[in-house]
C-alpha cells in the first residue's frame, strides 16, 4: 500500500440546492458534488406536552370505545337480550357460554392455521419462481461493469472497521472506491479509518475518509453519496463482511434502466450461541425468502442496511435519506418505489453481519426495527388508499402493514388465547395438534430455504422450536413496540455494542 491520502472533512449539514464543483479530493481528481439537505426533526417540529397529552387521550379513548363495542357485540350474540336476533334472523342458538367458546376456539385454531399455511405457501411458491428465474435467466451483459462507490457509515465501529474495509478491498471487481464516513465517533473509529486511507491493489482501489459531526446514519450515508464519484453506490454497515463476487452479482441487474436498487442477501456471521443461530435461521427463512418472493414482482419492501446497491439517480429522485424515522432503510425503499423505480433481490450478493448475541440486545434491536418500520409506514400512509400515486407502492404498504403490525399481534393473541382455552376447557390435545402443524410447516420451509441457499444443515434442527419459542418472543417485543409507537412513547437509537467477530475471523 502506498500514496496515503489526506483526510476529507466536510460539514454535510449546510443547506443548498445547487450543484457545486469541488477540486479537492484525496487523489486530486475533480469531481462534481451535489449538496443536500438532510431531513431532520427540529425542535419546533416536535409535539408540545399539551399536544402529546391530547393525542394520548384520543388514542386511549378510541381503543377503550372499540373494546367496549367488541364486548357488547359478543354479549349480544351470546345471550340475545330481548330476543332481537331471534326476531331478526329466526335463529335461536343452543350454544351458551362455554359451548360457544369451545366451538369458536376450534374454528379459530383452524382459521389461524389456514392463514399461516396460505402465507407460507404463497411466499414459498413466489420465492421458488424467483429462484428458477434467477437460475435459468440469461442475457446478462458481462461487459457491464460501471464504477461503484462503496459507502461505509461508521459510528463507534473501531473493533470491526479494519476487517470490513479489508474484505471490501479484496472484492472481485475492476472499478470501485471505498468511502468511510465517520459520523462523529467517540471511540477509535476515526483513527482506525485514517490508518486505512490510501490506495490498494496497485492503485486500483482507493479508500477515502469523510469526517463529520454526529448526525445519525442517514446523514452519514448522504455525506458519502454526496462525495462519491460514480453513478452506482453500495451502502453497507460498519460491520459488514461481503462475499468477493457481490459487486458482479448485483450490478448485472442494472442493465434494466427501470431498476433503482438491489437488496442483498444478509447472513449472520457469529453463530456461536442459540440466539445468534436462531437469528441465522430467521434471516434465511423469515427475511430472505420474503425478499425473494417480493422480487418476482420487483417490489422488495426493505433494502437491508448491511447490503444495498443503488442507482444514484434513484436516491436523488427519492429525496436522499431522511432522519425522521428509526428505519432509514425502509423509508428510502418506500421513497424509491413511489418514485417509480423497481427494487429486486440478489441472493448471490451476500453480506455477513454481526447479530446480537444476548436476548436483551436482540429485543432492543427488534424494538427499534418495529417502531422504525411503523414510522416509515405512517410517513407514507397516503399510499394505502391512493394507488394512483404508485400501485406497486400501495401493494408494498399493505404487505408491510400486515407483516409488521397485524401478524405479530395476531400471533401473540392467538397463542395466549389458545393456551387459555386449552387449560380452562381441557382442550390440550387440540393445542398439541396445532403446535405440531406449525412445527411441521416451519420444518418444510427451513428445508427448502436451506437447500436453496446452501446453508448449514444444522439450522434445520432449530426449526423445531423456531416458531413456538423464538418467533413468539420476537412478536411479543413487536407487539409492545407497536403499542408504544401508537401511544407516542419516546425512544432512542440504542446502539448495538460490537463484539468483533468479523475482526477475529479475519
Buried (B, 14 or more C-beta within 10 A) or exposed (E): EEEBBEBBEBEBBEEEEEEEEBEEBBEEEEBEBBBBBBBBEEEEEEEEEEEBEEBBEEBEEEEEEEEEEEEEEEEEEBEBEEEEBEEEEEEEBEEEEEEBBBEBBBEBBEEBBEEBEEBBEEBBEBBBBBBEEBEEEEEEEEEEBEBBBBBBBBBBBBBBBBBBBBBBBEBEBEEBBBBBBBBBBEBBBBEBBBBBBBBBEEEEBBBBBBBBEEBBBBBBBBBBBBBBBBBBBBBBBBBBBBBEBBBBBBBBBBEEEEBBBBBBBBBBBBBEEBBBBBBBBBBBBBBBBBBBBBBBBBBBBBBBBBBBBBBBBBBEBBBBBBBBBBBBBBBBBBBBBBBBBBBBBBBBBBBBBBBBBEEEBBBBBBBBBBBBBBBBBEBBEEBBEEEEEBEBBBBBBBBBBEBBBEBBBBBBEBBEBBEEBBEEBEBEEBBEEBBEBBBEBBBBBBBBBBEBBEBEEEBBEBBBBBBBEBBBBBBBBBBBBBEBBBEEEEBEEEEBEBBBBBBEEE
